[in-house]
């Protein structure tokens, strides 16, 4: 028997989900991922495993960052190509990185989290805003 978990019981979770630039027409793997993470948060919150619920919120935040980076690649492709020249993946993942033609938001998961925000210079975020995103 599987217990039904109501994610609306988690404070602020719906507000966080509203910030995600994802709609029902997006790829199935993105929607499935967001649903799985949302369930992870709700289950851990319900059972007072707050540190794991917080980790799930972090995963949602990084999904937002990945979506934003991917949208930048679609909107300003020339500037994007210039910036990613300096993109470096986690050690040992060099051959897996295909950031120049990312076909999924999850391609950005190969980059260190603090480095992804550097892409935001393209959309004219200043250093303090980028630092806030990175931190």
C-alpha positions, 0 to 999 in steps of 0.5 A: 500500500502506497501512502498518498503524500500531499505536497501542499502541506509543505510550507512555501513549496508551491511558491517555489514550484511557481518560479520554475520556468517549466510548463506541461509541454516541456520534455517528459524527463524534466517534468518527471524529475520535478515531480520526483523531487517534489515528492522527495521534499514532501515525504521527507518534510512529512516525516520531519527529515528536514535536512533531506527536504532541504536538499530537495529544495536545493535540487529544485533551485538548481533545476531553475538555474539549469533552465535559465542557462539553457534558455540563455543558450537559445535566446542569445546563441552567439554570446552563449558560445563565447562564454562557454569556451571557459566552461570546465566540468567536474574533474573526470567528466570532460568527455561527457560535457557537451555544453555547446549544444546542450539538448537538455537542461541536465547537461549543466549538471556536469558543471560545478554549481558556482561556475554555472552562474557565470553564464548570467553575465550574458544577460547583464547580471552584475557581479553581486547578483551573480555572487548571490546566485552562486552562493 
